[in-house]
């Protein structure tokens, strides 16, 4: 869920700032989604440990 929200936010920002999607926007969305997943996982594992 966190990665989906992050990708939607990047897509909306790309549409608003440059008027559409480019390969750079897709690359940024992938990086932000990966970071969101890793942060969520580390928070979950920190709460469990």
N, CA, C and O atoms as a GROMACS GRO file, in nm:
protein
  196
    1UNK      N    1   0.082  -0.118   0.000
    1UNK     CA    2   0.000   0.000   0.000
    1UNK      C    3   0.087   0.126   0.000
    1UNK      O    4   0.056   0.224  -0.067
    2UNK      N    5   0.196   0.121   0.076
    2UNK     CA    6   0.284   0.238   0.083
    2UNK      C    7   0.347   0.268  -0.052
    2UNK      O    8   0.358   0.384  -0.092
    3UNK      N    9   0.388   0.164  -0.123
    3UNK     CA   10   0.451   0.186  -0.253
    3UNK      C   11   0.350   0.239  -0.354
    3UNK      O   12   0.384   0.323  -0.438
    4UNK      N   13   0.227   0.192  -0.348
    4UNK     CA   14   0.124   0.241  -0.440
    4UNK      C   15   0.098   0.390  -0.418
    4UNK      O   16   0.088   0.466  -0.514
    5UNK      N   17   0.087   0.430  -0.293
    5UNK     CA   18   0.066   0.572  -0.263
    5UNK      C   19   0.185   0.657  -0.309
    5UNK      O   20   0.167   0.768  -0.359
    6UNK      N   21   0.305   0.605  -0.292
    6UNK     CA   22   0.424   0.678  -0.335
    6UNK      C   23   0.427   0.694  -0.486
    6UNK      O   24   0.459   0.802  -0.536
    7UNK      N   25   0.392   0.589  -0.559
    7UNK     CA   26   0.392   0.596  -0.706
    7UNK      C   27   0.285   0.694  -0.754
    7UNK      O   28   0.308   0.770  -0.848
    8UNK      N   29   0.169   0.692  -0.692
    8UNK     CA   30   0.063   0.784  -0.731
    8UNK      C   31   0.107   0.929  -0.707
    8UNK      O   32   0.081   1.016  -0.790
    9UNK      N   33   0.174   0.953  -0.594
    9UNK     CA   34   0.222   1.088  -0.565
    9UNK      C   35   0.324   1.135  -0.668
    9UNK      O   36   0.320   1.249  -0.712
   10UNK      N   37   0.417   1.047  -0.706
   10UNK     CA   38   0.517   1.083  -0.806
   10UNK      C   39   0.451   1.107  -0.942
   10UNK      O   40   0.489   1.200  -1.014
   11UNK      N   41   0.353   1.025  -0.977
   11UNK     CA   42   0.283   1.043  -1.104
   11UNK      C   43   0.209   1.176  -1.108
   11UNK      O   44   0.212   1.246  -1.210
   12UNK      N   45   0.144   1.211  -0.999
   12UNK     CA   46   0.072   1.338  -0.994
   12UNK      C   47   0.170   1.456  -1.002
   12UNK      O   48   0.142   1.555  -1.069
   13UNK      N   49   0.283   1.444  -0.934
   13UNK     CA   50   0.384   1.549  -0.938
   13UNK      C   51   0.440   1.565  -1.080
   13UNK      O   52   0.457   1.676  -1.128
   14UNK      N   53   0.468   1.453  -1.146
   14UNK     CA   54   0.518   1.459  -1.282
   14UNK      C   55   0.418   1.521  -1.378
   14UNK      O   56   0.456   1.600  -1.465
   15UNK      N   57   0.293   1.486  -1.362
   15UNK     CA   58   0.190   1.543  -1.449
   15UNK      C   59   0.177   1.693  -1.426
   15UNK      O   60   0.163   1.770  -1.521
   16UNK      N   61   0.182   1.734  -1.300
   16UNK     CA   62   0.166   1.877  -1.269
   16UNK      C   63   0.289   1.958  -1.309
   16UNK      O   64   0.275   2.069  -1.361
   17UNK      N   65   0.409   1.905  -1.284
   17UNK     CA   66   0.531   1.981  -1.308
   17UNK      C   67   0.572   1.986  -1.455
   17UNK      O   68   0.612   2.091  -1.504
   18UNK      N   69   0.562   1.872  -1.525
   18UNK     CA   70   0.610   1.868  -1.664
   18UNK      C   71   0.502   1.831  -1.764
   18UNK      O   72   0.530   1.818  -1.884
   19UNK      N   73   0.380   1.813  -1.718
   19UNK     CA   74   0.269   1.790  -1.809
   19UNK      C   75   0.256   1.648  -1.861
   19UNK      O   76   0.187   1.627  -1.961
   20UNK      N   77   0.318   1.553  -1.799
   20UNK     CA   78   0.302   1.415  -1.845
   20UNK      C   79   0.404   1.322  -1.782
   20UNK      O   80   0.469   1.355  -1.683
   21UNK      N   81   0.417   1.206  -1.843
   21UNK     CA   82   0.507   1.104  -1.792
   21UNK      C   83   0.621   1.083  -1.891
   21UNK      O   84   0.601   1.079  -2.012
   22UNK      N   85   0.740   1.071  -1.837
   22UNK     CA   86   0.857   1.038  -1.919
   22UNK      C   87   0.927   0.920  -1.853
   22UNK      O   88   0.886   0.873  -1.747
   23UNK      N   89   1.031   0.875  -1.915
   23UNK     CA   90   1.110   0.767  -1.856
   23UNK      C   91   1.170   0.809  -1.723
   23UNK      O   92   1.186   0.727  -1.633
   24UNK      N   93   1.205   0.936  -1.711
   24UNK     CA   94   1.259   0.985  -1.584
   24UNK      C   95   1.156   0.978  -1.473
   24UNK      O   96   1.188   0.945  -1.359
   25UNK      N   97   1.030   1.009  -1.506
   25UNK     CA   98   0.924   1.002  -1.406
   25UNK      C   99   0.902   0.856  -1.364
   25UNK      O  100   0.885   0.828  -1.246
   26UNK      N  101   0.903   0.765  -1.460
   26UNK     CA  102   0.887   0.624  -1.426
   26UNK      C  103   1.003   0.573  -1.341
   26UNK      O  104   0.983   0.495  -1.248
   27UNK      N  105   1.124   0.616  -1.373
   27UNK     CA  106   1.240   0.578  -1.294
   27UNK      C  107   1.232   0.632  -1.152
   27UNK      O  108   1.264   0.562  -1.056
   28UNK      N  109   1.190   0.756  -1.140
   28UNK     CA  110   1.174   0.816  -1.007
   28UNK      C  111   1.065   0.744  -0.928
   28UNK      O  112   1.080   0.721  -0.808
   29UNK      N  113   0.956   0.709  -0.996
   29UNK     CA  114   0.848   0.636  -0.929
   29UNK      C  115   0.897   0.501  -0.877
   29UNK      O  116   0.860   0.460  -0.767
   30UNK      N  117   0.979   0.434  -0.955
   30UNK     CA  118   1.033   0.304  -0.912
   30UNK      C  119   1.122   0.321  -0.790
   30UNK      O  120   1.114   0.242  -0.696
   31UNK      N  121   1.206   0.422  -0.791
   31UNK     CA  122   1.297   0.445  -0.679
   31UNK      C  123   1.220   0.482  -0.552
   31UNK      O  124   1.253   0.434  -0.444
   32UNK      N  125   1.120   0.567  -0.566
   32UNK     CA  126   1.040   0.608  -0.450
   32UNK      C  127   0.961   0.490  -0.396
   32UNK      O  128   0.951   0.473  -0.274
   33UNK      N  129   0.905   0.407  -0.484
   33UNK     CA  130   0.831   0.289  -0.440
   33UNK      C  131   0.923   0.192  -0.366
   33UNK      O  132   0.885   0.137  -0.262
   34UNK      N  133   1.042   0.171  -0.418
   34UNK     CA  134   1.137   0.082  -0.351
   34UNK      C  135   1.175   0.135  -0.213
   34UNK      O  136   1.182   0.059  -0.117
   35UNK      N  137   1.199   0.265  -0.204
   35UNK     CA  138   1.232   0.325  -0.074
   35UNK      C  139   1.116   0.311   0.024
   35UNK      O  140   1.138   0.285   0.142
   36UNK      N  141   0.993   0.330  -0.024
   36UNK     CA  142   0.876   0.317   0.063
   36UNK      C  143   0.862   0.175   0.115
   36UNK      O  144   0.831   0.154   0.232
   37UNK      N  145   0.886   0.077   0.029
   37UNK     CA  146   0.878  -0.063   0.072
   37UNK      C  147   0.986  -0.092   0.176
   37UNK      O  148   0.958  -0.155   0.278
   38UNK      N  149   1.108  -0.047   0.151
   38UNK     CA  150   1.217  -0.073   0.244
   38UNK      C  151   1.194  -0.003   0.378
   38UNK      O  152   1.223  -0.061   0.483
   39UNK      N  153   1.144   0.119   0.376
   39UNK     CA  154   1.114   0.189   0.501
   39UNK      C  155   1.002   0.121   0.579
   39UNK      O  156   1.009   0.108   0.701
   40UNK      N  157   0.900   0.077   0.508
   40UNK     CA  158   0.790   0.007   0.573
   40UNK      C  159   0.838  -0.124   0.634
   40UNK      O  160   0.802  -0.157   0.746
   41UNK      N  161   0.918  -0.197   0.559
   41UNK     CA  162   0.972  -0.324   0.609
   41UNK      C  163   1.061  -0.302   0.730
   41UNK      O  164   1.053  -0.377   0.827
   42UNK      N  165   1.147  -0.202   0.725
   42UNK     CA  166   1.236  -0.178   0.839
   42UNK      C  167   1.157  -0.132   0.962
   42UNK      O  168   1.192  -0.169   1.074
   43UNK      N  169   1.052  -0.053   0.942
   43UNK     CA  170   0.968  -0.012   1.055
   43UNK      C  171   0.896  -0.132   1.114
   43UNK      O  172   0.886  -0.144   1.237
   44UNK      N  173   0.847  -0.221   1.030
   44UNK     CA  174   0.779  -0.341   1.077
   44UNK      C  175   0.874  -0.431   1.153
   44UNK      O  176   0.841  -0.480   1.261
   45UNK      N  177   0.992  -0.454   1.098
   45UNK     CA  178   1.089  -0.540   1.164
   45UNK      C  179   1.141  -0.477   1.293
   45UNK      O  180   1.170  -0.548   1.389
   46UNK      N  181   1.152  -0.346   1.296
   46UNK     CA  182   1.193  -0.278   1.418
   46UNK      C  183   1.088  -0.290   1.528
   46UNK      O  184   1.122  -0.300   1.646
   47UNK      N  185   0.961  -0.289   1.489
   47UNK     CA  186   0.853  -0.302   1.586
   47UNK      C  187   0.844  -0.444   1.638
   47UNK      O  188   0.804  -0.466   1.753
   48UNK      N  189   0.880  -0.541   1.556
   48UNK     CA  190   0.872  -0.681   1.595
   48UNK      C  191   0.989  -0.720   1.684
   48UNK      O  192   0.974  -0.795   1.780
   49UNK      N  193   1.106  -0.667   1.652
   49UNK     CA  194   1.228  -0.709   1.725
   49UNK      C  195   1.238  -0.650   1.862
   49UNK      O  196   1.335  -0.676   1.933
   0.00000   0.00000   0.00000
